Amino acid sequence: MSTSLRILVPVKRVLDYTLKPHINKTHTALENTGLKHSMNPFDELSIEEAVRLRSRASPPVADILALSAGPGKAADVLRTAMAMGADRSIHVVVDVEEDGELEPLGVAKLLKKVVLEEGSNLVILGKQSIDDDCGQTGQMLAGLLGWGQATQASKVEFLEGGGKVRVTREVDGGVEVLGGVLPMVVTTDLRLNEPRYASLPNIMKAKKKELRKKTLRDYGVDERRRLKTVKVEEPPPRQGGGKVEDVDGMIAKLKELGAI
């Protein structure tokens, strides 16, 4: 008998990837005031993959739930997720100005609570967000739930019956194929798919879909930070290259630089 999928897709509001980030005056974070924000690109892949799984209809997808934990404007990326094909969404309101961004462990604990409350059996999330590049939440969530995990997926397939999953991921020098069973956590990489643009009719339909507002207290999640950002700096400017006349000159230059 085919297993119906109840998919949870966490999404994050980040600085738009087309912008060049700049560090704030206190050198503690990136400057984001008044700048364009959008959905984390890896999370767009996750929504797209969930919608594509539904179109394949094997196994059937019973529910696609998008979730975001962030300030009030995080609702914008949830509307985008629903316009792309998510059925409903949950906005866990976090006062970022007062409490700061949630850390990966805090997000993983929140997602665990949502998974158990909503009965999800598949979580598809981006391998990282482009603002902090932690790349930890998916692995932590799988550990907290005791579920199998496949990270950096470039292809996701369900075998006959729908309970078994085959995930292809790119590794140095080739690809690796992993097999797992539901329930499962999958994190997405850039080669997985090409996210669709939300059409105007779907954007209008998304306004009528359910968007529930919650707080961390509703889920009993501790929002205290355990890490402190000491300093954020721009990378040092790259030095210009030099030319050498021949191989002997190159070896001499490398010795001068202490490279050999």
N, C-alpha and C positions, 0 to 999 in steps of 0.2 A: 504493500500500500504506500502511495506517495506521501512524503512528509511535507506539510505546508510550512512555508517560511514566514516567520515574523521577524522582520529585519529592522534593526536599530542602526541609524546612521548619524553619528555625532558630526556637527559642523561648527566651524569657528569663524568669527568675523575678524579679519586681519587687514593690514594695510594692503591696498591693491598692488598686485605684483608688478605692475608697470611703473610704479613710482620708485625713485631712488631713495632709500631710507637715510635719514640723518639722525644723529645722536642729539638728545636734549642737552640743555645748558648745564645740568647737574651731572652729566655723564653716567646716568643710572639706567637709561632706557632709550628706546627710539622715540623720536618726536612724532606724534600722530595727531596733534590738535588741528582740526580744520582740514585734514587730508582725506582723500577718497579711500573708503574701505570696501571690501568685497569678501566673498566666500573664499576661504583657504583653497587654493587650486587642487590639493590632494583630496579635499573633501568633496569637491565637484565630481571627481572621478568616482568617489564612493556612492554618491547619489545616482550618478549615471549607471553604475554597475547594478545597483539595486533595481532600477527601472528596467534595465535590459534583462535581468533575471525574470522579472514579471512577464516581459514580452515573450520569453522562451516558454513559459508556462510549464516547465518541467524541471523542478517541482513547482507547484503553484505557490504564488506569493499571496499570503493573506493580508499582510500589513507592512507598510513602509513608514516608519516613524523617524522623523528628523528631530534632533535635540541640539540645543546650543545653550551654553552657560556663559553669560556675559552681560554687558550693560543693556539698557533699553533698546539701543539701535541694533542689537544682535537679532532682533525680530526681523530685520530686513533680509538677512541671509536665510532665515527660516522660510520667509515668503518665497524667496528664490528657489529654495529646495522643494517647496510644494508646487511651484510653477513648473519645475523640472519633472515632477512626478511623484513626490512623497505624498502620502495620504493625509498625514496630520503632523503636528509638531508640538514640542514642549520647549518653552523658554524658561530656563532657570535663571532668574534675575540675580546678577552679582554686581555689587557696587564696586567697580574697578577703581574708581578714584579713592575710595575710602579703604578698601581691603586689598587692592591689587588683584592681578590676574591669578586664577587658580593654578596651582602647580600640577604637574602630571599625575602625581599620586592622588591628589584631591579630585581631579577629573575622573580618574579610574574608579575611585570609591563611589563617586556620584553615579557613574555609568553602571556599576554593579547593582546599585539600588534600583535604577531604572529598569535594567534587564529583568531583575527578579519581580518587580511590580508589574511590568508590562508583558511578561512571558515571552520575551524575545529568545530566539534560538540561533540567530546569526547577527553578529555585529560587524559592519563594514565601516572602517574609518581610515582616514589618511595616515600614511606612515609618519608624517610629521606636519607641523604647521610652519609656515614660512617666516613667522615672527621670532619664535624662540628656538626653532629647529631641535627641540628636545628628542623627538622620536622615541618616546617611552610609554605613552599612554596605552597603546594597544597591548603591549607585552605585559604591563602591570595589570590591566583588566583581565587578561587571560589567566594570569597567576591568581588573582583574587577570586575568580569564578571557578578555577580548576578546570578550565576548558582548553581544548587544543587551539593552536594558533598557527597562522601562516602569514608571514610578514612580506611586505614589498611585492605584492602579487602583480604579475603582468598578464595573468590569465586565470579565470575561475570557472571551473566546470563541475556540474553535478552528475554523478553516475546514476545508473538506472535505480529507481526507487526514491532518489532524492536525499537519502540520509548520508551518503558518502560524498566527500568533496575532494576534487583534485585541483591543486593550485600550482601554477608555474611561476617561478620567480627567477629573475636574472641574477647571476652571480659572476664573479670574476672568471672570465674565460668560457662562459657558457650559460646554461640554464639548469635549474634544479626543479624537480617535480616532487611535490609533497602530497601525501594522501591523508585525509582526516575524516572525522565523522562529526555530525551535528550533536550538540551545539558547538559553535566555533567562532573564533575571532579572526578576521582577515584585515590586514592593512594594505593599502593600495599604493602602487607606484605609477609613474607617469605613462608607461607604455600600456597600461591596462585598457584604456579606451579613449575616445574623444568626446568630452562632455557636450551635450546639446545646448543650444541657446533656448532660453525660455521664450516662447511665443507670446504675443500680446493676449490672445484668448486665454492661454493657460495662466498668464499673470493675473488676469481678471478672475478666473476660476479659483486661484489660490487664495484670494481675499475672502472667499466663503468657506474655506477649509478650516478645521479646528486648530487653533493655536492656544494652548494652555500655558498660563503663567504659574511658575512655581518658585520656591526659594530653597536654598540649601537646608534651611531648618525643616522644611517639609520632608526632606529625605534623611534628616539626621546626620548630615555630613559636616565634619569639622573643617572650617575654612581657614584655620590658622596656617600661616606660612612657615615652612621649615627651612627655607633657603633664603639667602639675602644676596641681591646683586650688588657686588662691591663697586665695580666700575665697568663701564662700556666704552670702548675706544675704537676709532677707525683703524683699519689695517694700515700698516706703514706703506708709504708709496713705493712702488716698484722702481728699482734702480735701472738705468739704461744699460743695455748690453755693450759689449766691445768686440772688436774683430782681432783675430790673430792671423799671422801670415801662413803658418803651417802647423803640422802636428806637434813638432817640438815646442813651438810657441804656445800652443794650447796646454801642453803638459806643464810647461813652466808657469803659466798663468794659474792653473789649478793648484799647483804646489804653493804659489804665492798666497792664494786664497785659503789654503789649508784644507782643500777638498780632497787631496790625495797625499 
